[in-house]
Amino acid sequence: MSDVLVRIKRAMIEGRYRLTEKAQNELEADGLTELDVVEAIVNAGAIDKTIRSRSVRRGRAGEKLYVIVSANFSGLVIYTKGKFGQADGQETYYVLISSKRSQ
């Protein structure tokens, strides 16, 4: 298991995560809860892919976004995309940018 995935899992277990409005809307639209997302990430065996953001609205150009596709404890496969967030110059939490049922 990668060091990055371990950092993501620890952040999720410790409650050090935030959901963007987009992620909250996607969860609601798919009938999912935050707990479903936490379970899926904790169950993940690997990061499916790492991409660089191209959005001009992101905090900084080319920041790393991590895509994880994994099942929650009920077997429902969930797609998440997120990044690490900072406060006072220190990595402090994981930001879920997208969280929805996997297609």
C-alpha positions in Angstrom: 0.0 0.0 0.0 1.4 3.4 -0.9 2.4 6.0 1.7 0.0 8.4 0.1 -3.0 6.1 0.5 -2.0 5.5 4.1 -2.0 9.3 4.7 -5.4 9.6 3.0 -6.8 6.7 5.1 -5.5 8.1 8.4 -7.0 11.6 7.5 -10.4 10.0 6.8 -10.4 7.8 10.0 -9.3 10.8 12.2 -12.1 12.9 10.7 -9.5 15.3 9.0 -11.4 15.7 5.8 -13.7 18.2 4.1 -16.2 17.8 1.4 -16.6 20.5 -1.3 -20.1 21.6 -2.2 -19.9 19.6 -5.4 -19.0 16.4 -3.4 -21.9 17.0 -1.0 -24.3 17.5 -3.9 -23.1 14.3 -5.6 -23.5 12.3 -2.4 -27.0 13.6 -2.0 -28.0 12.9 -5.6 -26.7 9.3 -5.3 -28.3 8.7 -1.8 -24.9 8.3 -0.2 -23.6 9.4 3.2 -20.2 10.6 4.4 -19.8 7.3 6.2 -20.2 5.5 2.9 -17.3 7.5 1.5 -15.1 7.0 4.6 -15.8 3.2 4.4 -14.9 3.1 0.7 -11.6 4.9 1.2 -10.7 2.8 4.3 -11.4 -0.3 2.2 -9.3 0.8 -0.8 -6.3 -1.3 -1.7 -4.8 1.3 -4.0 -5.1 4.7 -5.5 -6.5 4.1 -9.0 -4.8 7.1 -10.5 -3.1 10.4 -9.8 -3.9 13.3 -12.0 -2.9 17.0 -12.2 -5.6 19.6 -11.9 -6.1 21.8 -14.9 -8.9 23.9 -13.4 -8.2 27.6 -13.1 -10.3 27.6 -9.9 -8.0 25.3 -8.0 -5.7 26.7 -5.3 -2.6 26.2 -7.4 -2.0 25.0 -11.0 -1.2 21.4 -11.4 -1.9 20.2 -7.9 -2.2 16.4 -7.5 -5.7 14.9 -7.3 -6.1 11.3 -6.2 -8.8 9.1 -7.6 -9.9 6.1 -5.5 -12.6 3.7 -6.6 -13.5 1.2 -3.9 -16.5 -0.4 -2.2 -18.0 0.5 1.2 -18.8 -2.2 3.8 -22.0 -3.0 2.0 -20.2 -3.6 -1.3 -21.4 -0.4 -3.1 -18.6 0.9 -5.3 -17.9 4.6 -4.8 -15.7 6.9 -6.9 -13.8 9.6 -5.0 -11.4 12.3 -6.1 -9.5 14.4 -3.6 -6.4 16.3 -2.6 -4.6 17.2 0.5 -5.4 20.5 2.1 -3.2 22.8 4.2 -3.6 25.2 7.1 -0.7 27.3 8.3 1.5 25.8 5.7 1.1 22.3 7.1 -0.8 19.4 5.5 -3.8 18.9 7.8 -6.7 17.3 6.0 -8.0 15.6 2.9 -10.5 17.5 0.6 -13.0 15.4 -1.2 -13.7 17.2 -4.5 -16.0 14.4 -6.0 -17.8 11.5 -4.3 -20.4 9.5 -6.1 -21.4 6.0 -7.1 -19.0 4.5 -9.5 -20.3 4.0 -13.1 
